Amino acid sequence: MIYRHNEVIPEEGYHEKTDGFYRVENETSIVFGRLYVLNKDYALYRDEKDTYEYPVDGWRWFDSEDEAYSFFGIEKNTI
């Protein structure tokens, strides 16, 4: 499953921001959805992040990548 996001004109500092939806895949890696996560059974949108009961199919909202890695207990790959 591939998760993608599109933004026509990224705001300044966009690529440095790491808040978004995170989920563990294969017990050793984390996937990330910055603006939204789409699936045939559900859709999660950043603007509605406070309305969901987490986890949603393993997805949770975090304010930073470091927070997500810490929560899931996975070591961040720095390669």
N, C-alpha and C positions, 0 to 999 in steps of 0.2 A: 504494500500500500504506500503510495507517495502522497505527501502533504505539501502543498504549494500555496504561496500567497502572492498577490499582485497589488502593486501600488504604482499608479502612473507617475506621480511626482513625490519621491520620498522627502519627508521633512528633514531639516538639518539634524544631524546626529542620529538618524534613523538606524543605521547599521550598528551603532554602539548600544542601542537599547536591547535589552534581553527579556523584558517582561512579556508574558504570553502564556499559551497553553503548552504543557509538557506531559509526556507520557514515556514510560519505560518500554523498550522493545528488546526482546531476547535477553532479558535480565541483566544486560551489561551496557546498553546504550540508551540514550534519551532522544526522542524526536520532539520537534518544536513547531508550534503554529503561532506566528506572531499576531496576525490579524484575525484568523479564523481557522477552524478545522471542519472539513466537510466529509461526510460519510453517508452512505445510502440510508442509514437509520437515524441520523441526527446531524445537526449543525451547531457549532459553537462559535459565537461571535464576540470579539473583544468588547464591543459596546454593551454587551449583555452579560459580561463575565460575573457580575454580582448576583445574577438571578438563577444561576445553576446550582444544583446540589451535587457536589463533588464527592467522589470521582464520577466522571461520565465516561464509561468504557475505558477507564484507566487515566483519562485526561484530568489534569488539575491546572489551576491558574497559579502562577508564581510571579512575583514582582522582579525577579532576577534569575538568571541562569544558575548562579551560585546557590541561591535558595532552593532551586529545584534539585540540583545534584546533592545537596546536603539532606534534603527531605527523603529522597529516594535511596540515599546511602551508596551512591555510585561515584567512583573516582573519575574526576574530569580528565579527559584525554587532552593532553597539551601538545600533541604532535601535529 
